[in-house]
């Protein structure tokens, strides 16, 4: 089983001193890796570096065993992403939003648009303007756009943000089905330990710009009642606090 993402000594600091420092992380083929940490811990910065949105970062990133700097366009053809708020044209319908995106990608059949809308349960609303959608529906539309090109790797930043309980479960099932049926690998961020626990087979704990723990979900739960406890113990250990 090969590595889909390999990050070595990745550092990206902003003018305010925040960012990420010396990140080392590997995502293997078929992994669903969860970046778990509070807002501002560096999760989104890592994703932006992988997607080429933080070009001034230091360190090395390989995707599909290819250096990101040298093979960026080739790599991105096989990567789907949803980072921060979905990019949506409010005056266009859900279908036309995805049609525009498909045109930019090139080579995406129109039938694929209906397919991904159906995946995220938006097909009945394909003709409705996206500007009238709820936050959860906009999140679903963003996810549909990320799935559009049938990518080998998905990078999803807080993918269940704004969704109700049924929506959260549906997206979790979609992620697992894509991994099981098509071998898609995922890097997912969340500040909710329970969601990472139910979705991901590996968890990477982020705290104050550092990756402080990385383990399979199964092993983490052997020594802790939940991933929430695993996260809290990792943070306390980093800060030198006594763990009782």
N, C-alpha and C positions, 0 to 999 in steps of 0.2 A: 504494500500500500504506500503510494507516494505522498509527498507533501504538496498541498494545494497552496498554502501560504507559509513562507518562512521569513520571519522578521528577526534581524540581528542588530542589537545596540541602537535601536531607533530612538532618536531624540528630536523633539520639536518644542522649543520654548518661545512663548509670546513675550511681547514687550512688558507685560505686567508680571513676568516671572513664572506664570503658570504654563502648563503644557504637559509633556511626557518626557521621561528620562530613562535611557538605557533599557528599552523594552525588547525582550526576547520572547518570541511566541511562534509556535508551529501549529498549523491546522492541517491535519491529514485528510486524505480523500475519504469522503463519507462522514466526516465529523460534523457535529453541530456544536460549535464552541460558543459559550456565553461569556461575554465581558460583563462582569458584575461589579457595580460600584455606584456611588452617589453621583448626582450631577456635578460636573466640574472635575471628575476624577481622571479624565483623559480618554474615556472610551471613544467618543466621537472623533477626537484628534487622531487616534490610531486608524480609524476607518478612513478619514480624509486623506491620510498619508498613503494608504493602500490605493485609494482612488485617484491619486495624483492631484488632490486639491490643496495639499500643503507641500509645495515643491521644495521649500527651503529646509526640509527636515534632514537630519544627519542620520547615518546608518544605512543598512542594506535591507531591501525588500525583494523577495522573489515570489512570483505567483506562477503556478504550474511549472516550477523549476526554471523559470526565465527571469532575468533581472528586470525589475519594473522600469528602470530608467531607459533601458535599451530597447525594450519590447512593449512599450506602453499601449500603443494602439492595438496591437495583436492580442494582448492580454485582455483588454477591456471589451473586446468583442464577445468574450465568454464570461463576463461578470455582470450580474444584475445588482442594483443597489437602491436602497432607500435610506437616505441620511438626512436627519433633521426633518423639517416640514416637506411634504410632497410638493413637487413642482407642478402646479395645476393651473390651467387657463380657465378662469371662472366663467367666462362667457361661452365656452364650448361645452358640448355634451361629453359624457363619460367616453362614449365611443370615439368622438372626434379628438379628444385629448390623447387617446391611445393611438389613433390613426396618425396624428402628427408625430408622435414619438416613433412609431413604426417607420414613417417616412425618413426620419432623421437617421435611424439605424440602417435602413435599407435591407431588403431581402426578407422582410417579415410578411407572411401571407395575411390577408385580411381576416381569414377564418381564425387565425390565432387570437385576434382581438376579442372575438366573442368567447373563445375558449377561456382566456384569462379572466374576463369579466365574470364568466360563470364560476370559475374557481373561487373567486372572492365574493360570490353571491351579489353581484351588481348587474347581472344581465337584464333583469327587469327594469333597470333604471338607465339603460345604455343611452337613451335619447334625452335624458334629463340634464340640464345644465349643472356643471360641477359646482358652481358658485352657490347653489341651493343645498348642497350636501351638508350633512352634519360632519363634525370632526371625525367620527368613526368611519363614515362613508368615504371621506377624503383620504383617510389612511388606507382603506381598502383599494381605492383607485391608485394610490401610490404604489401599493404592493403589486397590483395588476401590471403596472408599468415595469416594475422590477422583474417580473416573471416573463415579460413579453418575448425576449429573445431566446428563451430556453437555455439560460446560462448554466455553466458547470459550477459556478461559485456565486453565492448570494451573500451580500453584505447588508445587514438590516439593522438600523439604528432605532431602538425602541419600537419594534414593529407592531405591538399591540396597543400603542398609545391611543387613547380615545375610544377604544372598543369596549362594548359591554361584555358580560361574561360569556354569552354565546359566541360573540365575535372572537374573543380571545381563544376559546377552545377550537373554533374553526380554523383560525390562522395557525395554531399549534399543529393541528392535524394536517394542514396543507404542507407545512414545513417537513414534518416527519414522512409524509407520503412521497414528497419529491426526493428526499434522501433515500428512502427505501426502494422506490420504484425506478428512479433515474440516476441515483448516485450523486445527487447534488450536494455539495458541501456548503456549510453555513458558518458565518461569523455574525453573531447577534449580540447587541448590547441591551442591557436592561438595568434598572435600579431595583427591580423586584426579584428577590431571591427565589420566591416560590415559583415564578414563571420560568426562570432559568432551570430550576430543579426539575420541572415537568417537561421541559422542551429539549434541553441540551445534554449531550453525553460527556461533555467536559466543561469545566468552569475556570475562568481566569479572573482573579480578584484584583480590582484596581483601587488604589488609594493614593490620593495626592500626587497623581502623575506617575506612579510606579505600579508595576505589576508585581504584587507581593505574594501571590500564591497561584498555582496552576495544578489542577488535579482532575481525574475523571470524576464525574458525579457519583458514580458507584463507590469509589474509594472514599470520597469526602463524606458520604453518608454512613460509611462503616464506623466512623469515629465521632460523628456528630448527628444529633437528632434531625437536623435540617440544614439546608444550604445557608439559611440565615445564621445559624450558629457557627457554621464553618467560616462564613464571612466575618462575623464579629470576632472570632478567635484569631483570625489572620490579621485583622486590623489591630487588635490589642497587642498581639505579639510584635507587630511592626513598631508600635508606639512604646514598647517596653513595659506594658502593663501586666500585672499578675493575672494569670488565667486560673480561675478556681474550678 
